Structure formats: C-alpha cells, structure tokens
Amino acid sequence: MTSAVRRWGAAWCVTIFPRHGELGSEARTSGYAVEIHGELDAASREELGVQLRRMLEFGAPITLDLTHLKFCGVAAIEEILQVVDLARHSGVRMSVIAPDTLAPYFALSEDMRER
C-alpha cells in the first residue's frame, strides 16, 4: 500500500509517494515520487525549496513530476534547478519529469552542467 503526504502553499501542493523495494527480508523505501500540482511563482519559491531540500535529507532517489503544474515561473524553475544541483553534489539521484513547456529549461541546465 502506498501512502501519500501532502503539503501545500496558497496556489500549489506537493504529494510525496514513497516507492518500496526489498532489501533482504526487510521492506524499505527505495525512493520517492514527488508530484507538484497547481501554480509555482516567485512567492512559492522559498517554501518549495524548503520542501524539496527536506526530501534530500533522506538520501533516497527522487523523481520530481512537474507535469501537473498549470504555471511555473522563472523563480520556481531556478529554485528547482538549485535543488537538482544540490542533490547531484550530495550524491542523491534526482530526476525531473517536465512538461514540454518546461523541458527546454531543464535540458539547457543539464547541457551547461556537462561543460
């Protein structure tokens, strides 16, 4: 059974689904699927960053799904990219699923990191 945790701001919410894997005979969380719904703008940047950084503390892989967003402003994109960079430096695997409208920003960021 998968349980979800919801946290939200005024115009957005984040739902966290633990993914379970097996380690020997003990079930353990093998990562997290994080869905963000609603609208992200400059006003939501700080709280968004706090929530995503908390997820990094678990050290488990994270899949961030942005496909449910109605709007995502530049400030929120910058915050997400900073958290992705922090995850990379912390050794936490973090992948982003972005809708076609946002995918170029994340692809450009990845290209710049590789240089």
Biopython code that builds the backbone (N, CA, C, O; Angstrom):
import numpy as np
from Bio.PDB.StructureBuilder import StructureBuilder

atoms = [
    (1, "MET", "N", (0.842, -1.178, 0.000)),
    (1, "MET", "CA", (0.000, 0.000, 0.000)),
    (1, "MET", "C", (0.888, 1.241, 0.000)),
    (1, "MET", "O", (1.851, 1.327, 0.762)),
    (2, "THR", "N", (0.563, 2.174, -0.838)),
    (2, "THR", "CA", (1.322, 3.413, -0.925)),
    (2, "THR", "C", (0.567, 4.513, -0.196)),
    (2, "THR", "O", (-0.623, 4.726, -0.431)),
    (3, "SER", "N", (1.259, 5.196, 0.676)),
    (3, "SER", "CA", (0.634, 6.339, 1.339)),
    (3, "SER", "C", (1.262, 7.609, 0.794)),
    (3, "SER", "O", (2.417, 7.611, 0.368)),
    (4, "ALA", "N", (0.511, 8.661, 0.810)),
    (4, "ALA", "CA", (0.991, 9.929, 0.273)),
    (4, "ALA", "C", (0.984, 10.985, 1.365)),
    (4, "ALA", "O", (0.144, 10.973, 2.264)),
    (5, "VAL", "N", (1.925, 11.881, 1.267)),
    (5, "VAL", "CA", (1.990, 13.028, 2.166)),
    (5, "VAL", "C", (1.722, 14.256, 1.315)),
    (5, "VAL", "O", (2.295, 14.398, 0.235)),
    (6, "ARG", "N", (0.863, 15.138, 1.784)),
    (6, "ARG", "CA", (0.575, 16.364, 1.033)),
    (6, "ARG", "C", (1.007, 17.575, 1.834)),
    (6, "ARG", "O", (0.766, 17.665, 3.038)),
    (7, "ARG", "N", (1.640, 18.492, 1.152)),
    (7, "ARG", "CA", (1.973, 19.798, 1.723)),
    (7, "ARG", "C", (1.585, 20.816, 0.655)),
    (7, "ARG", "O", (1.640, 20.519, -0.539)),
    (8, "TRP", "N", (1.203, 21.991, 1.073)),
    (8, "TRP", "CA", (0.751, 22.946, 0.072)),
    (8, "TRP", "C", (0.982, 24.382, 0.492)),
    (8, "TRP", "O", (1.114, 24.715, 1.670)),
    (9, "GLY", "N", (1.024, 25.214, -0.535)),
    (9, "GLY", "CA", (1.043, 26.653, -0.363)),
    (9, "GLY", "C", (-0.306, 27.168, -0.830)),
    (9, "GLY", "O", (-1.257, 26.397, -0.958)),
    (10, "ALA", "N", (-0.395, 28.441, -1.079)),
    (10, "ALA", "CA", (-1.664, 29.043, -1.471)),
    (10, "ALA", "C", (-2.156, 28.534, -2.822)),
    (10, "ALA", "O", (-3.352, 28.297, -2.995)),
    (11, "ALA", "N", (-1.251, 28.364, -3.774)),
    (11, "ALA", "CA", (-1.672, 28.010, -5.127)),
    (11, "ALA", "C", (-1.058, 26.705, -5.622)),
    (11, "ALA", "O", (-1.122, 26.405, -6.815)),
    (12, "TRP", "N", (-0.469, 25.934, -4.726)),
    (12, "TRP", "CA", (0.177, 24.700, -5.167)),
    (12, "TRP", "C", (0.171, 23.673, -4.040)),
    (12, "TRP", "O", (-0.025, 24.013, -2.873)),
    (13, "CYS", "N", (0.386, 22.423, -4.404)),
    (13, "CYS", "CA", (0.554, 21.378, -3.395)),
    (13, "CYS", "C", (1.557, 20.361, -3.911)),
    (13, "CYS", "O", (1.736, 20.194, -5.117)),
    (14, "VAL", "N", (2.192, 19.700, -2.995)),
    (14, "VAL", "CA", (3.148, 18.656, -3.342)),
    (14, "VAL", "C", (2.674, 17.364, -2.684)),
    (14, "VAL", "O", (2.327, 17.346, -1.503)),
    (15, "THR", "N", (2.663, 16.292, -3.459)),
    (15, "THR", "CA", (2.296, 14.981, -2.950)),
    (15, "THR", "C", (3.511, 14.079, -3.067)),
    (15, "THR", "O", (4.135, 14.000, -4.125)),
    (16, "ILE", "N", (3.846, 13.402, -1.979)),
    (16, "ILE", "CA", (5.038, 12.562, -1.933)),
    (16, "ILE", "C", (4.598, 11.113, -1.774)),
    (16, "ILE", "O", (3.920, 10.760, -0.808)),
    (17, "PHE", "N", (4.991, 10.281, -2.733)),
    (17, "PHE", "CA", (4.673, 8.862, -2.700)),
    (17, "PHE", "C", (5.955, 8.076, -2.471)),
    (17, "PHE", "O", (6.854, 8.133, -3.309)),
    (18, "PRO", "N", (6.072, 7.346, -1.367)),
    (18, "PRO", "CA", (7.255, 6.506, -1.200)),
    (18, "PRO", "C", (7.174, 5.308, -2.146)),
    (18, "PRO", "O", (6.104, 4.730, -2.339)),
    (19, "ARG", "N", (8.299, 4.948, -2.723)),
    (19, "ARG", "CA", (8.391, 3.731, -3.536)),
    (19, "ARG", "C", (9.096, 2.702, -2.667)),
    (19, "ARG", "O", (10.101, 3.009, -2.026)),
    (20, "HIS", "N", (8.581, 1.501, -2.644)),
    (20, "HIS", "CA", (9.143, 0.482, -1.764)),
    (20, "HIS", "C", (9.893, -0.575, -2.560)),
    (20, "HIS", "O", (9.456, -1.007, -3.626)),
    (21, "GLY", "N", (11.031, -0.977, -2.015)),
    (21, "GLY", "CA", (11.826, -2.044, -2.592)),
    (21, "GLY", "C", (12.132, -3.048, -1.506)),
    (21, "GLY", "O", (11.780, -2.837, -0.346)),
    (22, "GLU", "N", (12.768, -4.110, -1.862)),
    (22, "GLU", "CA", (13.113, -5.143, -0.892)),
    (22, "GLU", "C", (14.609, -5.135, -0.646)),
    (22, "GLU", "O", (15.402, -5.015, -1.580)),
    (23, "LEU", "N", (14.981, -5.260, 0.590)),
    (23, "LEU", "CA", (16.378, -5.403, 0.976)),
    (23, "LEU", "C", (16.414, -6.591, 1.923)),
    (23, "LEU", "O", (16.056, -6.474, 3.095)),
    (24, "GLY", "N", (16.851, -7.740, 1.407)),
    (24, "GLY", "CA", (16.785, -8.961, 2.202)),
    (24, "GLY", "C", (15.328, -9.272, 2.482)),
    (24, "GLY", "O", (14.510, -9.279, 1.562)),
    (25, "SER", "N", (14.992, -9.525, 3.727)),
    (25, "SER", "CA", (13.597, -9.806, 4.070)),
    (25, "SER", "C", (12.876, -8.556, 4.573)),
    (25, "SER", "O", (11.696, -8.607, 4.922)),
    (26, "GLU", "N", (13.595, -7.437, 4.607)),
    (26, "GLU", "CA", (13.053, -6.200, 5.167)),
    (26, "GLU", "C", (12.609, -5.249, 4.052)),
    (26, "GLU", "O", (13.405, -4.919, 3.174)),
    (27, "ALA", "N", (11.357, -4.808, 4.077)),
    (27, "ALA", "CA", (10.910, -3.820, 3.092)),
    (27, "ALA", "C", (11.494, -2.466, 3.471)),
    (27, "ALA", "O", (11.564, -2.118, 4.650)),
    (28, "ARG", "N", (11.905, -1.717, 2.482)),
    (28, "ARG", "CA", (12.434, -0.388, 2.756)),
    (28, "ARG", "C", (12.041, 0.555, 1.641)),
    (28, "ARG", "O", (11.688, 0.119, 0.546)),
    (29, "THR", "N", (12.100, 1.844, 1.916)),
    (29, "THR", "CA", (11.791, 2.840, 0.898)),
    (29, "THR", "C", (12.971, 2.932, -0.048)),
    (29, "THR", "O", (14.105, 3.160, 0.372)),
    (30, "SER", "N", (12.692, 2.753, -1.326)),
    (30, "SER", "CA", (13.767, 2.794, -2.318)),
    (30, "SER", "C", (13.816, 4.126, -3.050)),
    (30, "SER", "O", (14.648, 4.319, -3.937)),
    (31, "GLY", "N", (12.945, 5.030, -2.690)),
    (31, "GLY", "CA", (12.934, 6.341, -3.326)),
    (31, "GLY", "C", (11.576, 6.999, -3.152)),
    (31, "GLY", "O", (10.678, 6.467, -2.500)),
    (32, "TYR", "N", (11.457, 8.165, -3.754)),
    (32, "TYR", "CA", (10.224, 8.934, -3.621)),
    (32, "TYR", "C", (9.810, 9.501, -4.966)),
    (32, "TYR", "O", (10.641, 9.968, -5.745)),
    (33, "ALA", "N", (8.512, 9.453, -5.222)),
    (33, "ALA", "CA", (7.921, 10.139, -6.363)),
    (33, "ALA", "C", (7.248, 11.386, -5.796)),
    (33, "ALA", "O", (6.393, 11.288, -4.916)),
    (34, "VAL", "N", (7.632, 12.543, -6.294)),
    (34, "VAL", "CA", (7.116, 13.814, -5.790)),
    (34, "VAL", "C", (6.360, 14.503, -6.922)),
    (34, "VAL", "O", (6.950, 14.862, -7.941)),
    (35, "GLU", "N", (5.060, 14.686, -6.741)),
    (35, "GLU", "CA", (4.232, 15.376, -7.731)),
    (35, "GLU", "C", (3.911, 16.772, -7.216)),
    (35, "GLU", "O", (3.538, 16.950, -6.056)),
    (36, "ILE", "N", (4.060, 17.750, -8.087)),
    (36, "ILE", "CA", (3.682, 19.117, -7.719)),
    (36, "ILE", "C", (2.519, 19.537, -8.610)),
    (36, "ILE", "O", (2.577, 19.409, -9.833)),
    (37, "HIS", "N", (1.474, 20.033, -7.982)),
    (37, "HIS", "CA", (0.256, 20.457, -8.679)),
    (37, "HIS", "C", (0.028, 21.947, -8.441)),
    (37, "HIS", "O", (0.425, 22.490, -7.410)),
    (38, "GLY", "N", (-0.613, 22.596, -9.401)),
    (38, "GLY", "CA", (-1.014, 23.989, -9.211)),
    (38, "GLY", "C", (-0.117, 24.964, -9.929)),
    (38, "GLY", "O", (0.294, 24.730, -11.066)),
    (39, "GLU", "N", (0.189, 26.070, -9.254)),
    (39, "GLU", "CA", (0.959, 27.163, -9.848)),
    (39, "GLU", "C", (2.136, 27.520, -8.947)),
    (39, "GLU", "O", (1.971, 27.741, -7.747)),
    (40, "LEU", "N", (3.324, 27.571, -9.542)),
    (40, "LEU", "CA", (4.535, 27.960, -8.814)),
    (40, "LEU", "C", (5.031, 29.294, -9.351)),
    (40, "LEU", "O", (5.193, 29.464, -10.559)),
    (41, "ASP", "N", (5.269, 30.229, -8.456)),
    (41, "ASP", "CA", (5.785, 31.532, -8.863)),
    (41, "ASP", "C", (6.814, 31.994, -7.843)),
    (41, "ASP", "O", (7.247, 31.211, -6.998)),
    (42, "ALA", "N", (7.204, 33.248, -7.916)),
    (42, "ALA", "CA", (8.227, 33.779, -7.005)),
    (42, "ALA", "C", (7.788, 33.680, -5.547)),
    (42, "ALA", "O", (8.619, 33.469, -4.664)),
    (43, "ALA", "N", (6.495, 33.829, -5.290)),
    (43, "ALA", "CA", (6.000, 33.772, -3.912)),
    (43, "ALA", "C", (6.111, 32.371, -3.317)),
    (43, "ALA", "O", (6.205, 32.224, -2.098)),
    (44, "SER", "N", (6.102, 31.353, -4.155)),
    (44, "SER", "CA", (6.172, 29.974, -3.655)),
    (44, "SER", "C", (7.593, 29.423, -3.651)),
    (44, "SER", "O", (7.825, 28.311, -3.176)),
    (45, "ARG", "N", (8.539, 30.189, -4.173)),
    (45, "ARG", "CA", (9.909, 29.708, -4.324)),
    (45, "ARG", "C", (10.520, 29.204, -3.015)),
    (45, "ARG", "O", (11.057, 28.097, -2.972)),
    (46, "GLU", "N", (10.444, 29.993, -1.962)),
    (46, "GLU", "CA", (11.109, 29.631, -0.708)),
    (46, "GLU", "C", (10.530, 28.352, -0.107)),
    (46, "GLU", "O", (11.278, 27.442, 0.251)),
    (47, "GLU", "N", (9.212, 28.276, 0.006)),
    (47, "GLU", "CA", (8.586, 27.081, 0.588)),
    (47, "GLU", "C", (8.843, 25.848, -0.274)),
    (47, "GLU", "O", (9.074, 24.759, 0.251)),
    (48, "LEU", "N", (8.803, 26.015, -1.587)),
    (48, "LEU", "CA", (9.119, 24.909, -2.495)),
    (48, "LEU", "C", (10.529, 24.392, -2.223)),
    (48, "LEU", "O", (10.744, 23.185, -2.114)),
    (49, "GLY", "N", (11.479, 25.303, -2.115)),
    (49, "GLY", "CA", (12.864, 24.915, -1.849)),
    (49, "GLY", "C", (13.013, 24.183, -0.531)),
    (49, "GLY", "O", (13.744, 23.196, -0.444)),
    (50, "VAL", "N", (12.323, 24.659, 0.500)),
    (50, "VAL", "CA", (12.372, 24.004, 1.817)),
    (50, "VAL", "C", (11.866, 22.567, 1.705)),
    (50, "VAL", "O", (12.500, 21.639, 2.206)),
    (51, "GLN", "N", (10.726, 22.390, 1.049)),
    (51, "GLN", "CA", (10.144, 21.051, 0.925)),
    (51, "GLN", "C", (11.065, 20.110, 0.150)),
    (51, "GLN", "O", (11.267, 18.967, 0.561)),
    (52, "LEU", "N", (11.620, 20.576, -0.960)),
    (52, "LEU", "CA", (12.482, 19.713, -1.771)),
    (52, "LEU", "C", (13.796, 19.404, -1.064)),
    (52, "LEU", "O", (14.287, 18.279, -1.147)),
    (53, "ARG", "N", (14.367, 20.371, -0.377)),
    (53, "ARG", "CA", (15.618, 20.126, 0.360)),
    (53, "ARG", "C", (15.409, 19.115, 1.494)),
    (53, "ARG", "O", (16.302, 18.321, 1.790)),
    (54, "ARG", "N", (14.257, 19.143, 2.112)),
    (54, "ARG", "CA", (13.948, 18.143, 3.153)),
    (54, "ARG", "C", (13.972, 16.737, 2.565)),
    (54, "ARG", "O", (14.415, 15.792, 3.218)),
    (55, "MET", "N", (13.501, 16.605, 1.347)),
    (55, "MET", "CA", (13.498, 15.290, 0.706)),
    (55, "MET", "C", (14.921, 14.775, 0.509)),
    (55, "MET", "O", (15.163, 13.573, 0.615)),
    (56, "LEU", "N", (15.852, 15.664, 0.226)),
    (56, "LEU", "CA", (17.242, 15.252, 0.004)),
    (56, "LEU", "C", (17.854, 14.639, 1.255)),
    (56, "LEU", "O", (18.748, 13.798, 1.158)),
    (57, "GLU", "N", (17.384, 15.049, 2.422)),
    (57, "GLU", "CA", (17.938, 14.552, 3.682)),
    (57, "GLU", "C", (17.773, 13.045, 3.840)),
    (57, "GLU", "O", (18.532, 12.418, 4.579)),
    (58, "PHE", "N", (16.789, 12.451, 3.156)),
    (58, "PHE", "CA", (16.586, 11.006, 3.251)),
    (58, "PHE", "C", (17.640, 10.231, 2.464)),
    (58, "PHE", "O", (17.881, 9.056, 2.741)),
    (59, "GLY", "N", (18.267, 10.880, 1.490)),
    (59, "GLY", "CA", (19.311, 10.240, 0.707)),
    (59, "GLY", "C", (18.817, 9.252, -0.330)),
    (59, "GLY", "O", (19.630, 8.622, -1.007)),
    (60, "ALA", "N", (17.513, 9.097, -0.475)),
    (60, "ALA", "CA", (16.944, 8.155, -1.440)),
    (60, "ALA", "C", (16.681, 8.865, -2.768)),
    (60, "ALA", "O", (16.471, 10.078, -2.787)),
    (61, "PRO", "N", (16.690, 8.120, -3.881)),
    (61, "PRO", "CA", (16.404, 8.730, -5.184)),
    (61, "PRO", "C", (15.032, 9.413, -5.202)),
    (61, "PRO", "O", (14.083, 8.964, -4.559)),
    (62, "ILE", "N", (14.963, 10.503, -5.954)),
    (62, "ILE", "CA", (13.735, 11.294, -6.044)),
    (62, "ILE", "C", (13.386, 11.498, -7.511)),
    (62, "ILE", "O", (14.241, 11.857, -8.320)),
    (63, "THR", "N", (12.123, 11.265, -7.842)),
    (63, "THR", "CA", (11.597, 11.615, -9.156)),
    (63, "THR", "C", (10.617, 12.757, -8.943)),
    (63, "THR", "O", (9.600, 12.597, -8.268)),
    (64, "LEU", "N", (10.926, 13.910, -9.521)),
    (64, "LEU", "CA", (10.102, 15.108, -9.373)),
    (64, "LEU", "C", (9.245, 15.268, -10.623)),
    (64, "LEU", "O", (9.767, 15.491, -11.716)),
    (65, "ASP", "N", (7.937, 15.154, -10.460)),
    (65, "ASP", "CA", (6.993, 15.219, -11.574)),
    (65, "ASP", "C", (6.332, 16.595, -11.606)),
    (65, "ASP", "O", (5.561, 16.950, -10.715)),
    (66, "LEU", "N", (6.646, 17.357, -12.643)),
    (66, "LEU", "CA", (6.098, 18.709, -12.807)),
    (66, "LEU", "C", (4.971, 18.757, -13.831)),
    (66, "LEU", "O", (4.487, 19.840, -14.158)),
    (67, "THR", "N", (4.544, 17.605, -14.342)),
    (67, "THR", "CA", (3.567, 17.587, -15.433)),
    (67, "THR", "C", (2.171, 18.030, -15.013)),
    (67, "THR", "O", (1.316, 18.261, -15.869)),
    (68, "HIS", "N", (1.928, 18.151, -13.716)),
    (68, "HIS", "CA", (0.605, 18.569, -13.236)),
    (68, "HIS", "C", (0.522, 20.073, -12.970)),
    (68, "HIS", "O", (-0.516, 20.566, -12.528)),
    (69, "LEU", "N", (1.602, 20.801, -13.234)),
    (69, "LEU", "CA", (1.600, 22.244, -12.990)),
    (69, "LEU", "C", (0.789, 22.976, -14.057)),
    (69, "LEU", "O", (0.841, 22.636, -15.239)),
    (70, "LYS", "N", (0.049, 23.974, -13.622)),
    (70, "LYS", "CA", (-0.658, 24.858, -14.549)),
    (70, "LYS", "C", (0.235, 26.024, -14.951)),
    (70, "LYS", "O", (0.105, 26.565, -16.049)),
    (71, "PHE", "N", (1.147, 26.411, -14.052)),
    (71, "PHE", "CA", (2.063, 27.524, -14.301)),
    (71, "PHE", "C", (3.321, 27.298, -13.476)),
    (71, "PHE", "O", (3.259, 26.829, -12.339)),
    (72, "CYS", "N", (4.462, 27.637, -14.064)),
    (72, "CYS", "CA", (5.727, 27.563, -13.335)),
    (72, "CYS", "C", (6.585, 28.742, -13.770)),
    (72, "CYS", "O", (7.078, 28.781, -14.898)),
    (73, "GLY", "N", (6.760, 29.703, -12.869)),
    (73, "GLY", "CA", (7.533, 30.901, -13.164)),
    (73, "GLY", "C", (9.030, 30.659, -13.092)),
    (73, "GLY", "O", (9.489, 29.628, -12.600)),
    (74, "VAL", "N", (9.770, 31.617, -13.585)),
    (74, "VAL", "CA", (11.229, 31.521, -13.648)),
    (74, "VAL", "C", (11.840, 31.332, -12.260)),
    (74, "VAL", "O", (12.782, 30.554, -12.106)),
    (75, "ALA", "N", (11.322, 32.025, -11.255)),
    (75, "ALA", "CA", (11.874, 31.893, -9.898)),
    (75, "ALA", "C", (11.746, 30.459, -9.397)),
    (75, "ALA", "O", (12.667, 29.939, -8.767)),
    (76, "ALA", "N", (10.619, 29.818, -9.667)),
    (76, "ALA", "CA", (10.420, 28.428, -9.245)),
    (76, "ALA", "C", (11.333, 27.489, -10.029)),
    (76, "ALA", "O", (11.878, 26.540, -9.465)),
    (77, "ILE", "N", (11.503, 27.750, -11.326)),
    (77, "ILE", "CA", (12.421, 26.937, -12.131)),
    (77, "ILE", "C", (13.835, 27.049, -11.570)),
    (77, "ILE", "O", (14.533, 26.045, -11.431)),
    (78, "GLU", "N", (14.254, 28.266, -11.249)),
    (78, "GLU", "CA", (15.590, 28.467, -10.670)),
    (78, "GLU", "C", (15.744, 27.697, -9.366)),
    (78, "GLU", "O", (16.789, 27.092, -9.122)),
    (79, "GLU", "N", (14.721, 27.714, -8.531)),
    (79, "GLU", "CA", (14.780, 27.001, -7.246)),
    (79, "GLU", "C", (14.897, 25.497, -7.471)),
    (79, "GLU", "O", (15.699, 24.827, -6.819)),
    (80, "ILE", "N", (14.107, 24.975, -8.383)),
    (80, "ILE", "CA", (14.170, 23.542, -8.682)),
    (80, "ILE", "C", (15.555, 23.175, -9.197)),
    (80, "ILE", "O", (16.118, 22.159, -8.789)),
    (81, "LEU", "N", (16.110, 23.990, -10.090)),
    (81, "LEU", "CA", (17.448, 23.714, -10.623)),
    (81, "LEU", "C", (18.508, 23.757, -9.525)),
    (81, "LEU", "O", (19.452, 22.967, -9.550)),
    (82, "GLN", "N", (18.365, 24.661, -8.572)),
    (82, "GLN", "CA", (19.312, 24.709, -7.451)),
    (82, "GLN", "C", (19.227, 23.439, -6.610)),
    (82, "GLN", "O", (20.249, 22.913, -6.171)),
    (83, "VAL", "N", (18.016, 22.948, -6.388)),
    (83, "VAL", "CA", (17.852, 21.723, -5.603)),
    (83, "VAL", "C", (18.396, 20.522, -6.373)),
    (83, "VAL", "O", (19.019, 19.642, -5.779)),
    (84, "VAL", "N", (18.170, 20.474, -7.679)),
    (84, "VAL", "CA", (18.723, 19.387, -8.500)),
    (84, "VAL", "C", (20.245, 19.403, -8.415)),
    (84, "VAL", "O", (20.873, 18.351, -8.295)),
    (85, "ASP", "N", (20.835, 20.582, -8.477)),
    (85, "ASP", "CA", (22.291, 20.709, -8.370)),
    (85, "ASP", "C", (22.774, 20.272, -6.983)),
    (85, "ASP", "O", (23.786, 19.580, -6.870)),
    (86, "LEU", "N", (22.065, 20.669, -5.945)),
    (86, "LEU", "CA", (22.410, 20.255, -4.584)),
    (86, "LEU", "C", (22.312, 18.736, -4.442)),
    (86, "LEU", "O", (23.163, 18.115, -3.805)),
    (87, "ALA", "N", (21.287, 18.145, -5.026)),
    (87, "ALA", "CA", (21.131, 16.686, -4.985)),
    (87, "ALA", "C", (22.331, 16.009, -5.634)),
    (87, "ALA", "O", (22.880, 15.046, -5.100)),
    (88, "ARG", "N", (22.728, 16.522, -6.786)),
    (88, "ARG", "CA", (23.868, 15.944, -7.505)),
    (88, "ARG", "C", (25.124, 16.016, -6.649)),
    (88, "ARG", "O", (25.867, 15.039, -6.559)),
    (89, "HIS", "N", (25.367, 17.148, -6.025)),
    (89, "HIS", "CA", (26.552, 17.312, -5.176)),
    (89, "HIS", "C", (26.461, 16.489, -3.886)),
    (89, "HIS", "O", (27.484, 16.162, -3.285)),
    (90, "SER", "N", (25.246, 16.159, -3.464)),
    (90, "SER", "CA", (25.044, 15.372, -2.244)),
    (90, "SER", "C", (25.012, 13.870, -2.517)),
    (90, "SER", "O", (24.918, 13.061, -1.594)),
    (91, "GLY", "N", (25.093, 13.511, -3.790)),
    (91, "GLY", "CA", (25.057, 12.095, -4.148)),
    (91, "GLY", "C", (23.662, 11.495, -4.163)),
    (91, "GLY", "O", (23.511, 10.274, -4.113)),
    (92, "VAL", "N", (22.638, 12.342, -4.231)),
    (92, "VAL", "CA", (21.256, 11.868, -4.294)),
    (92, "VAL", "C", (20.801, 11.943, -5.746)),
    (92, "VAL", "O", (20.890, 12.994, -6.381)),
    (93, "ARG", "N", (20.313, 10.822, -6.265)),
    (93, "ARG", "CA", (19.835, 10.808, -7.645)),
    (93, "ARG", "C", (18.467, 11.483, -7.695)),
    (93, "ARG", "O", (17.533, 11.067, -7.010)),
    (94, "MET", "N", (18.359, 12.523, -8.509)),
    (94, "MET", "CA", (17.099, 13.256, -8.641)),
    (94, "MET", "C", (16.817, 13.460, -10.117)),
    (94, "MET", "O", (17.626, 14.041, -10.840)),
    (95, "SER", "N", (15.669, 12.980, -10.557)),
    (95, "SER", "CA", (15.278, 13.180, -11.949)),
    (95, "SER", "C", (14.017, 14.037, -11.986)),
    (95, "SER", "O", (13.197, 14.014, -11.068)),
    (96, "VAL", "N", (13.889, 14.791, -13.070)),
    (96, "VAL", "CA", (12.762, 15.708, -13.226)),
    (96, "VAL", "C", (11.976, 15.303, -14.464)),
    (96, "VAL", "O", (12.538, 15.151, -15.548)),
    (97, "ILE", "N", (10.684, 15.132, -14.291)),
    (97, "ILE", "CA", (9.780, 14.908, -15.415)),
    (97, "ILE", "C", (9.071, 16.233, -15.644)),
    (97, "ILE", "O", (8.275, 16.676, -14.816)),
    (98, "ALA", "N", (9.366, 16.855, -16.768)),
    (98, "ALA", "CA", (8.824, 18.187, -17.046)),
    (98, "ALA", "C", (7.928, 18.144, -18.281)),
    (98, "ALA", "O", (8.194, 17.387, -19.215)),
    (99, "PRO", "N", (6.870, 18.950, -18.290)),
    (99, "PRO", "CA", (6.043, 19.048, -19.494)),
    (99, "PRO", "C", (6.837, 19.729, -20.610)),
    (99, "PRO", "O", (7.872, 20.345, -20.357)),
    (100, "ASP", "N", (6.351, 19.615, -21.826)),
    (100, "ASP", "CA", (7.050, 20.184, -22.985)),
    (100, "ASP", "C", (7.378, 21.661, -22.809)),
    (100, "ASP", "O", (8.407, 22.126, -23.299)),
    (101, "THR", "N", (6.522, 22.401, -22.120)),
    (101, "THR", "CA", (6.753, 23.839, -21.949)),
    (101, "THR", "C", (7.938, 24.141, -21.038)),
    (101, "THR", "O", (8.546, 25.204, -21.158)),
    (102, "LEU", "N", (8.276, 23.228, -20.130)),
    (102, "LEU", "CA", (9.385, 23.446, -19.194)),
    (102, "LEU", "C", (10.639, 22.654, -19.544)),
    (102, "LEU", "O", (11.733, 23.008, -19.104)),
    (103, "ALA", "N", (10.500, 21.608, -20.316)),
    (103, "ALA", "CA", (11.628, 20.715, -20.616)),
    (103, "ALA", "C", (12.863, 21.445, -21.147)),
    (103, "ALA", "O", (13.975, 21.083, -20.761)),
    (104, "PRO", "N", (12.723, 22.461, -22.017)),
    (104, "PRO", "CA", (13.930, 23.138, -22.519)),
    (104, "PRO", "C", (14.781, 23.770, -21.416)),
    (104, "PRO", "O", (16.007, 23.794, -21.531)),
    (105, "TYR", "N", (14.163, 24.276, -20.360)),
    (105, "TYR", "CA", (14.932, 24.882, -19.267)),
    (105, "TYR", "C", (15.793, 23.845, -18.558)),
    (105, "TYR", "O", (16.943, 24.111, -18.210)),
    (106, "PHE", "N", (15.229, 22.673, -18.349)),
    (106, "PHE", "CA", (15.970, 21.625, -17.658)),
    (106, "PHE", "C", (17.027, 21.008, -18.568)),
    (106, "PHE", "O", (18.099, 20.627, -18.097)),
    (107, "ALA", "N", (16.740, 20.906, -19.859)),
    (107, "ALA", "CA", (17.731, 20.398, -20.809)),
    (107, "ALA", "C", (18.898, 21.369, -20.924)),
    (107, "ALA", "O", (20.051, 20.940, -20.966)),
    (108, "LEU", "N", (18.624, 22.665, -20.976)),
    (108, "LEU", "CA", (19.677, 23.675, -21.059)),
    (108, "LEU", "C", (20.556, 23.622, -19.815)),
    (108, "LEU", "O", (21.780, 23.714, -19.912)),
    (109, "SER", "N", (19.944, 23.478, -18.665)),
    (109, "SER", "CA", (20.701, 23.388, -17.420)),
    (109, "SER", "C", (21.604, 22.160, -17.424)),
    (109, "SER", "O", (22.754, 22.238, -16.991)),
    (110, "GLU", "N", (21.104, 21.041, -17.903)),
    (110, "GLU", "CA", (21.895, 19.810, -17.960)),
    (110, "GLU", "C", (23.070, 19.982, -18.920)),
    (110, "GLU", "O", (24.181, 19.540, -18.629)),
    (111, "ASP", "N", (22.826, 20.623, -20.065)),
    (111, "ASP", "CA", (23.904, 20.874, -21.031)),
    (111, "ASP", "C", (25.001, 21.729, -20.408)),
    (111, "ASP", "O", (26.184, 21.460, -20.613)),
    (112, "MET", "N", (24.625, 22.746, -19.656)),
    (112, "MET", "CA", (25.614, 23.640, -19.048)),
    (112, "MET", "C", (26.412, 22.925, -17.960)),
    (112, "MET", "O", (27.593, 23.218, -17.770)),
    (113, "ARG", "N", (25.782, 21.991, -17.243)),
    (113, "ARG", "CA", (26.482, 21.243, -16.199)),
    (113, "ARG", "C", (27.542, 20.323, -16.787)),
    (113, "ARG", "O", (28.579, 20.085, -16.169)),
    (114, "GLU", "N", (27.278, 19.806, -17.985)),
    (114, "GLU", "CA", (28.202, 18.865, -18.610)),
    (114, "GLU", "C", (29.455, 19.549, -19.130)),
    (114, "GLU", "O", (30.453, 18.876, -19.387)),
    (115, "ARG", "N", (29.434, 20.850, -19.290)),
    (115, "ARG", "CA", (30.598, 21.568, -19.840)),
    (115, "ARG", "C", (31.635, 21.840, -18.808)),
    (115, "ARG", "O", (32.669, 22.434, -19.113)),
]
sb = StructureBuilder()
sb.init_structure("model")
sb.init_model(0)
sb.init_chain("A")
sb.init_seg("    ")
for serial, (resi, resn, name, xyz) in enumerate(atoms, 1):
    if name == "N":
        sb.init_residue(resn, " ", resi, " ")
    sb.init_atom(name, np.array(xyz, "f"), 0.0, 1.0, " ", f" {name:<3s}", serial, name[0])
structure = sb.get_structure()
